[in-house]
Amino acid sequence: MYRAYCLSKKGVTESIPFSKLPNVLVFKVRGKMFTATDITTFSGFSIKCVPETIDELRATYMAVQEPSYFSKNHWCNVVMDNSIPNEMLFNWLDISYKLVVTNLSKKIQLELKNM
């Protein structure tokens, strides 16, 4: 479900871009990453977050943790332990996607909107 949901978003591509991390699948919108996961275990996935909400998310949900490889000020790792409903997981993926899209040029944002 995770992969299909990510690929259903406008302008999204998937790749394995890190040579030292050959199991990490990354989803990008117009070249900018919004989520990543280890495809061998799918024990969790990383998402971009609103910086002001990160501490609250980590305090509220045990499954939301500091990421291993990304900035802890902008990213969280969500552990797939069945403690968080799918609807919330999809909402967090939506937020991550929107945060990336918001930082793209207005021209690219318009292109995505019209896809």
N, C-alpha and C positions, 0 to 999 in steps of 0.2 A: 504493500500500500504506500509506503514512504516514497519509493522511487517513482511510482506512477503519479502520485500527487505532485511531487516536485516537477516532473516533466510536463504536467498538465498546465503549468504556469507559462505565461507568454514570454518568449525569448529565452527560455531556459535550455542549457546544454549540460551534458554530464561528461566527466573525464576523470582520469586517474593521473593528476599532474605532478605528483611528488615522487621522484625516483627512489627516494629513501623510505617512502611509505607506500609500497605498491598495492596495498589493500584498501587505501583510503579513496573512496569515491566522492567526488566533489560536484556539486550542482552550482552553476553560475547563471546569472542573468547578464547578458551582454558583457561577458568576460569578468564579472565581479561575483565572487563567491558569496552564497547566502546559507549554505548548509553542507555538511560533510559527514560521512559515516565510514566505519570499517566494514567492508563487504563480507569479510570472512566470519565475523561474529554478530554484526548488527546489535551489539550490546548497548548502543546509544548513538546519538548524533549531535553534532554541534550546530548551534544557531546563533545568528547575530541578534543582539538584544538592545533595547533602549537602555542606555547606561544608567539612567536614574531608577530603573526597575530591577536591575540585576541583584542587588542585595536582598530586596524583598522576595524575589523569586527563589533565591537560594535558601532564605530563611523559612519560606512557606512550604517548599517542596524538597524533600530529601533527594529526589531523583534529579534535581537541577544542581549541577556542580560546576566548579571551575574547569575550564577546558585544559586539555593537556598541551596543545600546541598553539592556541590562539590567544589573543589579548584577553585577559580576565576582566578587563574594563568594558569590553564590547561583545564578548561571546560567552555562551554557557554550553555545557555539555549536558544533554538530557539522557539519563540512564533509562533504558527500556526495561523497567521492572514491573510493568502493569499497574503502577500506582497512579498514573495520570491518564485520564480518559483520552481516547483518540481525538475527540473534538478539540480538546485543549492543545494537543500536540499539533494538529493541523493549524490551529489559530496561531501558535508560536511560529510555525513555518511561514504562515502568511505575513506575520510581522517582520520576520527576518527578510523575506523577499521584498516587502515594501520599503524597509530601511535601505536596502541596496538600490532599489529603483529610484528612490528619492534623491540619492546622491549622483545619479546619472544625469547627463546633460538634458536640458528641456527637449531638445530635438529627439533624443533617443526615447525619452519618456513618452513623447507624442507618438513615435513609431510603435512602441509597445502597446499603447492605448488603442491604436488603430488596427492591431493584428487580429 
